């Protein structure tokens, strides 16, 4: 009988060790690989607007970094009004044409994680809309039924003077081109 107890104890100990190893490997797998924060730089379009007015070309190009900074700022705004089920502690956005990838760090309870979120960008008037497409933790896809963000809206008017209205948005490899409708008669009031 004592042999049976010893054998049962060894099996139980082996299963316990296996569970600890699997849980440890899972925690290691989801742990962030980069240190990220939620700090962003404000973008200044004043110089681009002045150049646009001088050349009378009603368009400007925002580079990838400027679009990424706007996206990061608006992700923070979105997180303050939406409960996404996790705490996002850092993000880094990378634009590629109509697609925006966000490397994010966060916590689910006490467990830290790193993930990649991919968004498809569209525009509607002066709104830039980031539609969540998928989430990955390293190479593992997270189903949208488990984690999905509602569309994130960025108001381009927050970065532009009142005399311009966004007519068209073109997504480029190097950024985003905005074409405007301008009330040219309002321009003297700027000086």
NORGIUR-V252105 format. One record per backbone hydrogen bond with DSSP energy under -1.0 kcal/mol. NH is the residue of the N-H (numbers start at 1). CO is the residue of the C=O. Records with the same first field share a line. If there is no record, write none. Layout:
NH = CO + CO
This chain:
5 = 1
6 = 2
7 = 3
8 = 4
9 = 5
10 = 6
11 = 7
12 = 8
13 = 9
14 = 10
15 = 11
16 = 12
17 = 13
18 = 14
19 = 15
20 = 16
21 = 17
22 = 18
23 = 19
24 = 20
25 = 21
26 = 22
27 = 23
28 = 24
29 = 25
30 = 26
31 = 27
49 = 45
50 = 46
51 = 47
52 = 48
53 = 49
54 = 50
55 = 51
56 = 52
57 = 52
59 = 57
60 = 178
62 = 176
64 = 174
67 = 63
68 = 64
69 = 65
70 = 66
71 = 67
72 = 68
73 = 69
74 = 70
75 = 71
76 = 72
77 = 73
78 = 74
79 = 75
80 = 76
81 = 78
82 = 78
87 = 107
89 = 105
90 = 105
91 = 37
92 = 103
94 = 101
96 = 99
99 = 96
100 = 119
101 = 94
102 = 117
103 = 92
104 = 115
105 = 90
106 = 113
107 = 87
108 = 111
111 = 108
113 = 106
114 = 30
115 = 104
116 = 136
117 = 102
118 = 134
119 = 100
120 = 131
121 = 98
122 = 129
124 = 127
127 = 124
128 = 154
129 = 122
130 = 152
131 = 120
133 = 118
134 = 118
136 = 116
137 = 140
140 = 137
142 = 135
146 = 143
147 = 143
152 = 130
154 = 128
156 = 126
158 = 155
159 = 156
160 = 157
164 = 161
165 = 181
167 = 179
168 = 179
170 = 177
172 = 175
176 = 62
177 = 170
178 = 60
179 = 168
180 = 58
181 = 165
183 = 163
184 = 182
186 = 183
189 = 186
190 = 187
